[in-house]
């Protein structure tokens, strides 16, 4: 799983933002978070896919940036 939370949100440790979102909201509960939840699932299927971990990492970063850009809140206020 991608360790993308740290550079985006300034966390001291490196939680996996897609993992945290998946465990916090799950599927079908928050439209804004749904793609990150799906990306977390995709990490579980890497062995059965042509997608690389680096591809998923880039997708997670792009999705997190899209979410932050779509709100008037700072990344730390979204937590």
C-alpha positions, 0 to 999 in steps of 0.5 A: 500500500502507498505511504502517501499520507505523510507528504500530503498531510504533514503527518509524523508517521506515514499512514497509508491514506487509502487504507485509513480512508477505506477503514474509516468510511468503507464502500458506498458511504462517502462519494468523495472517498470512494475512489481511494477506497477502491484504490486500497482494494486494488493493492490487494489484487496487484499479484493478479493485475498488470498494474504496478505498485508505483502506478497505484501509488501515483493514482492515490497521490493524484486522487488525494490531490483532487480531493484536497483541490475540490474543497476549501479546507487545508489537507490537515483540516480534512482529517 
